[in-house]
């Protein structure tokens, strides 16, 4: 809804538009006036999606400014219909949005391309803001049961939250443009502590979906594509129906991993639905009849559960694979793919070892490429031998591994990670050939290669000290005074507390002073009694 009175348009050739400039704070103008009162700021041309630019009517100098600077100026610039420009100052939600870069009178003129480029960068953020709602502690009382919410909990001081904020507004805008039923919101967990406590928020940024009063925590990377995929997956049915071969081919081609139930209603389908309630945050679940499957998919009996990935499929066998949910957890990752820290952490519940090629980020030199291709070849050509025990992949950011080994991992290199106990295996010698890599994997399985790391008591203490050092080092480097305060203040408080406890403890001297004088025979008798009690 536009605040203030709309401007008037003049005929083409030299359009002049009059709009009140409205502050983004509380719907007030920068001068404190009522936004409904028209203020004759004349703006023409170069508006469109390009912010405000023009001339200061008093000096004739080029001018471009923010809200406060432009509140008391009259801006005039010109454009023509032939140039295909709208001649409108860009208004988002009734607010006149001006480029934050300032040009004072006497500076170089602002080019039209600069203005339009700056405006195009500003538009997605402003439009996205309209589709992300700020939630407070009253949210659970006001929301309807049928509503589906994608919520981010953040803290103002969290740097990761600040990085996610523009992505979050893009998600809100895109979900709205796609007609999704998902509503997007965010909440400051340091202010709305009741809502954060309701959802048991312990880290930031925390992303979750609320659907039918059930909370689904988002476990993936903080990218727009991954979060959009999560929203689409969880907001729909737990098990989606595929009614044609075309829909089946579309699902297989668009999802790296999917689980498919084939057959009529049965106990097995009930088990699959129960597994989907927990695992829908990770993968898609579908159901279909036998007729829609291609001929190359061979089924000996129905009903059946299939898992499609890596261009092939796996059939669930209860006798061999055990519990259905555990089987899906083990097999829900591609056999070879790019792995980030979030995914590597989630792979811990699969129970498999992970062979990693650690590569330099965004720089695949010959040595990096050789390691990557070597791991991919083993993953592809020896899948039948190792796929039940190993996943294969490569990482371009070794930050997670640095924390695991409590040091800087060499890049490029190979290593096997056991995520179930935070252990890892390093090759005893440089690996140059496929045969050497196979020998390394066999050594890991039969115990020939020494296991390092782990989650024993000593390792946990070492990891705690390492993480403390890694946390405090940047603080001391960037703000040494703050670092000294964070370390020194707790130590001083602890020392003072210990001193007061020792000082106030009753001493033996006080006891002697309070004891009345006794005869020598009575004193000897008392000493004997004390010795016996000792």
Secondary structure, 3 states (H helix, E strand, C coil): CCCCCCCCCCCCCCCCEECCCCCCCCCCCCCCCCCCCCCCCEECCCCCCCCCCEEECCCCCEEECCHHHHCCCCEECCCCHHHCCCCCCCEECCEECCCCCCECCCCCCCCHHHHHHHHHHHHHHHHHHCCEEECCCCHHHHCCCCCEEEEEEECCCCHHHHHHHHHHHHHHHHHHHCCCCEEEEEEECCCCHHHHHHCCCCCCCEEEEEECCEEEECCCCCCHHHHHHHHHHHHCCCCEECCCHHHHHHHHHHCCEEEEEECCCCHHHHHHHHHHHHHCCCCEEEEECHHHCCCCCCCCCCCEEEEEECCEEEECCHHHHCCHHHHHHHHCCCCEEECCHHHHHHHHHHCCEEEEEECCCCCCCHHHHHHHHHHHHHHHHCHHHHCCCEEEEEECCCHHHHHHHCCCCCCCEEEEEECCCCEEEECCCCCCCHHHHHHHHHHHHHCCCCCEECCCHHHHHHHHHHHHHHHHHHHHHHCHHHHHHHHHHHHHHHHHHHHHHHHHCCCHHHHHHHCCCCCHHHHHHHHHHHHHHC
